[in-house]
Amino acid sequence: MSASARRPAWVAAVVALAGLSAIGLAQGFPNREAIEDNLTQRSSAALEQAGVSGVQVSFAGRDGSLLVPTQADVNRAREIVLKVEGVRVVEARAVDAAKPSRAPNVTVRVESSRVTLEGSVPNEAAKNALSQVGSGQGLIVDASVSDAGLAGLPAVVRAMGGKSVNASIQLRDGEIVLGGVVESAAVRDAVVDAAGQAVGAGKVVDRLQVMPAPGTIERALVDLPKITFENDSATFTAAGQAAVALAAEILRANPNAKVRIEGHTDSNGTPETNLVLSQARAQAVLNALVAQGIAPERMSAVGFGETRLQVPGATDEDHAINRRVEFVVVS
């Protein structure tokens, strides 16, 4: 009789069972991962379709775990996922309120009556509230950020009024930074006050400028630092570039003003060469202002060469005075 014949029947049964178990385990792990992935995808899709966004979904086998942005959506999220075919049980909880949240990061841009918003907010309710004052297409929901300061932003936007120029409201790290040009000192005070109520008076950075009163643009342009160029060139010096940037700010603050940019040279060189150089310099100023956002139809450029000298002398100081670019307000 062979050894295999003498082996008890129960030993053979145990060996067979162990083999079947090994096969089942080898096949079961991949199947489980596939099931978990499938349930996660279908549950996330069901939540999004029902309008419950920002939920973190995970599965262990057929048992689901949900991390919901707000307590108010916990029960609803659980019910939605329980209805997904194949789900056995669901545990749902809100994001831990005690867990430190990042401050929201929102930028509001105000150009006359056009308001656009971008950045991150904690939930759909906050996004909808901000969208009441402007286009909220640039806002995204991020459950890890808090709502600190968000409730006060609409009041800041309304305080800006409908005549702001290149204005912005930036809520960052618990502070509000204000920039751009507003209609009057009274509007500026109202904006700063509204921002202080949103985040606290000590957390407002005021960089607002007040639009010059009618009739003062001429004086502002006359008082500009001189726009200077490299020798015999239409290339700006560093000081010339800075002066053009200041001119752009003045023109932005007076959106209805139109100007003629006049170029002048000294009497060195030939009249023909000086005429060409003066025109090139006036055009260079116009082009630089267009590059900084000033509408080209608001400006014209003309060169007068040496035909309009301010002083008749021939010293270096006299020549420096005669080399100039002037702004003439035409309307």
Secondary structure, DSSP 8 states (H G I E B T S, - for coil): --HHHHS-HHHHHHHHHHHHHHHHHHHHHHHHHHHHHHHHHHHHHHHHHTT--S-EEEEETTEEEEEESSGGGHHHHHHHHHTSTT--EEEEEE--TTS--B--EEEEEEETTEEEEEEEESSHHHHHHHTTSSEEEEEEE-TTB--TTGGGHHHHHHHH-S--EEEEEEEETTEEEEEEEES-HHHHHHHHHHHHHHH-GGGEEEEEEE---TT-HHHHHHTS----BSTTSS-B-HHHHHHHHHHHHHHHHSTT--EEEEEE--SSS-HHHHHHHHHHHHHHHHHHHHHTT--GGGEEEEE-TTTT-S----SHHHHHHHSEEEEEE--
